[in-house]
Amino acid sequence: MNFKEIAFTFKNDENKQRVGIIHNPNLCVGKVGLLIVVGGPQYRIGAHRQYVHMARHCAERGIPAMRFDYQGIGDSDGSYKGFKYVTADINNAIDEFLKRVPEIQSVAIWGLCEGASALLLGGAEHKDASHIILANPWVRSTSGLARAYVKHYYLDRLKSREFWQKMFYGHLNVKSALCGLFLNIRQTFSPRKAPAEKDRRTFPERMLSGLINFQGETLLILSERDLVAREFDDLISTNKAWKKVISEKISLRLDIADTDHTFSTEKWRLKVATSTADWLLSG
């Protein structure tokens, strides 16, 4: 290996222990390190060891990378409060990364799903965050999910030969399918109210503000076969405010054909890791 893997602990603002791993190349290329932020209540390894693969790939190419556990996740102390409340953990991780790898001057933050959302909810506000990579950002709402199902799932099924074969041979529960369709249509136009918070805006509205305020470079990665990605794509293509900001703030958009939410095959993992490293090294 052309890099060293160093496991360590560090403290947060409340003096609670956090666990991290840095993949430090023998020869550092450039001045930007990659901090990988997990999505949701997930261990620093990631689904299918995705984050291990990505960190090692980037380190092999001369980009220092760091993975860590949120409060209450994996080997870190405390209790996990949700992706809306991890800004302090991300900031602490950035500080520790810069301290342990003095060769870098700024940090690119990579987040999948709720991890991507967390970046726009405050995680990217750190003064040394120069790049963000948003993979299949989570903007889930009852109406948004219903809309995605109607637009992408049900319409795709109507185009499927297998669907019509099941219909013809009586292997399809038509009543159940229609009930599901009509329920999603109703939820599309009758969204449920979110629980009250101090900031009365929905979290996607706060994400939009975060993207507006971020002054660095942004890479957007979307999977083709993922309802979370399709829901986000529907939002940014139909909401005027999002549409405008995306056109102004996204440096590069990458749509990866056939992929699922977590890029679960080696081919897809390599595509994401390579694209991330290429983008960082091109700047």
C-alpha positions in Angstrom: 0.0 0.0 0.0 1.1 3.5 -0.8 -0.6 4.9 2.4 -0.8 4.3 6.1 -4.1 3.6 8.0 -4.1 5.2 11.5 -7.0 4.6 14.0 -7.3 7.1 16.8 -9.7 8.7 19.2 -10.5 12.4 19.6 -12.8 14.5 21.8 -15.9 16.5 20.9 -17.0 19.9 22.4 -18.5 18.0 25.3 -15.3 16.0 26.0 -16.9 12.8 24.7 -14.8 10.3 22.8 -15.0 9.9 19.0 -13.3 7.3 16.9 -11.7 8.0 13.5 -9.4 6.4 10.9 -7.1 8.4 8.6 -5.8 6.9 5.4 -2.7 8.9 4.8 -0.8 8.6 1.6 3.0 8.4 1.6 3.0 11.2 -1.0 0.3 13.8 -0.6 -1.0 15.2 -3.9 -2.6 18.7 -3.6 -3.8 20.4 -0.4 -7.3 19.0 0.0 -8.2 16.0 2.2 -11.4 14.0 2.0 -13.7 13.6 5.0 -16.3 10.9 4.6 -19.6 11.5 6.4 -21.9 8.5 6.9 -25.6 8.5 6.1 -27.9 8.1 9.1 -27.2 5.8 12.1 -24.4 3.9 10.3 -21.0 2.7 11.2 -17.9 4.4 9.6 -17.4 1.4 7.3 -20.6 2.0 5.3 -22.8 -0.3 3.4 -20.8 -3.0 1.5 -17.7 -1.5 3.0 -18.1 1.4 0.6 -16.4 4.0 2.7 -13.3 1.8 3.2 -13.0 1.3 -0.5 -13.4 5.0 -1.2 -10.9 6.1 1.4 -8.3 3.6 0.2 -8.8 4.4 -3.4 -8.3 8.2 -2.8 -5.3 7.5 -0.5 -3.7 5.4 -3.3 -4.0 8.5 -5.5 -2.5 10.8 -3.0 -5.6 12.2 -1.3 -5.7 11.9 2.5 -9.0 10.5 3.6 -10.7 10.2 7.0 -13.7 8.2 8.3 -15.3 8.6 11.7 -18.2 7.6 13.9 -20.9 10.1 14.9 -21.8 10.5 18.6 -23.6 7.3 19.7 -22.7 5.3 16.5 -20.1 2.5 16.2 -17.3 3.0 18.7 -18.1 6.6 19.6 -19.6 7.7 23.0 -22.9 9.3 23.5 -26.3 8.9 21.9 -27.2 9.5 18.2 -29.8 12.3 17.8 -30.3 12.1 14.1 -28.7 13.5 10.9 -30.1 17.0 11.6 -27.9 17.3 14.7 -24.4 16.2 13.6 -22.9 19.5 12.6 -20.7 19.7 15.8 -19.4 16.2 15.1 -18.5 17.1 11.5 -16.8 20.3 12.7 -14.8 18.4 15.3 -13.8 15.8 12.7 -12.6 18.5 10.3 -10.5 20.1 13.1 -8.9 16.8 14.0 -8.2 15.9 10.3 -6.4 19.2 9.7 -4.4 18.7 12.9 -3.3 15.2 12.2 -2.5 15.8 8.5 -0.8 19.2 8.3 -0.1 18.7 4.6 -3.7 19.6 3.8 -5.1 23.1 3.9 -8.8 22.4 3.4 -11.3 19.6 3.5 -13.7 18.1 0.9 -16.7 16.5 2.7 -18.4 13.4 1.1 -21.9 12.5 2.2 -24.5 9.9 1.0 -28.2 10.2 1.7 -28.7 11.7 5.1 -25.0 12.4 5.2 -25.4 14.6 2.2 -28.3 16.4 3.8 -26.3 16.9 7.0 -23.7 18.8 5.0 -26.3 21.3 3.9 -27.8 21.5 7.3 -24.6 22.9 8.8 -21.8 20.4 8.3 -20.3 22.4 5.4 -20.3 25.7 7.3 -16.8 25.0 8.7 -14.4 27.7 7.4 -12.0 25.0 6.1 -14.6 23.1 4.0 -13.7 23.8 0.4 -15.6 21.1 -1.4 -18.7 19.1 -0.8 -19.9 15.9 -2.6 -23.6 15.2 -2.3 -24.6 11.6 -3.2 -28.3 10.9 -3.4 -29.3 13.6 -0.9 -32.2 12.8 1.4 -35.2 15.2 1.1 -37.9 12.7 2.1 -41.4 13.8 2.7 -44.7 11.9 2.5 -45.8 13.9 -0.6 -42.4 13.8 -2.2 -42.1 10.0 -1.8 -45.6 9.5 -3.1 -44.8 11.7 -6.1 -41.6 9.7 -6.8 -43.5 6.4 -6.6 -46.2 7.6 -9.0 -43.8 9.1 -11.5 -41.0 6.5 -11.4 -42.3 3.3 -10.0 -45.8 2.9 -11.3 -45.1 4.4 -14.7 -42.1 2.1 -15.1 -44.2 -0.9 -14.2 -46.8 0.0 -16.9 -43.9 -0.1 -19.4 -42.8 -3.5 -18.1 -43.5 -6.6 -20.1 -43.4 -8.7 -16.9 -46.2 -6.5 -15.4 -48.6 -7.1 -18.3 -47.8 -10.9 -18.3 -48.7 -11.0 -14.6 -51.9 -9.1 -15.4 -52.8 -11.4 -18.3 -52.2 -14.6 -16.4 -54.0 -13.4 -13.2 -50.8 -13.3 -11.1 -51.3 -9.7 -10.2 -53.5 -8.4 -7.3 -55.1 -5.6 -9.3 -57.1 -4.3 -6.3 -54.0 -4.0 -4.1 -51.9 -2.3 -6.9 -54.7 0.2 -7.6 -55.1 1.0 -3.9 -51.3 1.6 -3.6 -51.4 3.9 -6.6 -54.4 6.0 -5.4 -52.9 6.2 -1.9 -49.7 7.6 -3.3 -51.6 10.1 -5.5 -53.6 11.3 -2.5 -50.4 11.7 -0.4 -48.8 13.7 -3.2 -51.4 16.4 -2.9 -52.1 16.1 0.8 -48.7 16.1 2.6 -48.5 15.5 6.3 -47.3 18.3 8.6 -43.8 17.8 10.0 -43.3 18.0 13.8 -42.7 21.5 15.1 -39.1 22.7 15.5 -37.5 26.0 16.5 -36.8 26.7 12.9 -40.2 26.3 11.3 -38.8 25.7 7.8 -38.8 22.1 6.5 -35.3 20.5 6.5 -35.1 20.6 2.7 -35.7 24.4 2.9 -32.9 24.6 5.4 -30.7 22.5 3.1 -31.4 25.0 0.3 -30.2 27.8 2.5 -27.1 25.8 3.3 -26.3 25.3 -0.4 -26.8 29.0 -1.1 -24.4 29.9 1.7 -21.7 27.4 0.8 -18.9 29.2 -1.1 -16.9 26.2 -2.3 -17.1 23.7 -5.1 -20.0 21.1 -5.2 -20.2 17.7 -6.9 -23.7 16.1 -7.2 -23.9 12.3 -7.7 -27.2 10.6 -8.4 -28.0 7.0 -8.9 -30.3 6.0 -11.7 -32.3 3.3 -9.9 -32.9 4.9 -6.6 -36.2 6.5 -5.3 -34.2 8.8 -3.0 -32.3 10.2 -5.9 -35.4 10.5 -8.0 -37.2 12.3 -5.2 -34.3 14.8 -5.0 -34.2 15.2 -8.8 -38.0 15.9 -8.8 -37.5 18.6 -6.2 -34.6 20.4 -8.0 -36.4 20.2 -11.3 -39.8 21.4 -10.2 -39.0 23.8 -7.4 -38.0 27.2 -8.8 -35.7 28.2 -5.9 -33.9 24.8 -5.9 -33.7 24.9 -9.7 -32.0 28.3 -9.7 -29.5 27.5 -6.9 -28.6 24.1 -8.4 -27.8 25.8 -11.8 -25.6 28.4 -10.0 -23.9 26.3 -7.3 -23.3 22.8 -8.6 -19.9 22.5 -10.2 -20.5 19.1 -11.7 -23.5 16.7 -11.8 -22.8 13.0 -12.3 -25.6 10.6 -13.0 -24.5 6.9 -12.8 -26.4 4.5 -14.9 -28.2 1.5 -13.4 -26.9 2.1 -9.9 -28.8 1.6 -6.6 -28.9 3.9 -3.6 -25.6 2.6 -2.0 -23.6 1.7 -5.1 -23.7 -1.9 -4.0 -21.4 -3.5 -6.6 -17.6 -3.3 -6.9 -18.1 -1.7 -10.4 -20.3 1.0 -9.0 -18.2 1.7 -5.9 -15.2 2.1 -8.1 -17.0 4.5 -10.4 -18.0 6.7 -7.5 -14.6 6.6 -5.8 -12.8 7.3 -9.1 -15.2 10.1 -10.0 -14.7 11.7 -6.6 -10.9 11.5 -6.8 -10.8 12.7 -10.4 -12.9 15.7 -9.5 -10.8 16.7 -6.5 -7.5 16.3 -8.4 -8.8 18.3 -11.4 -9.3 21.4 -9.3 
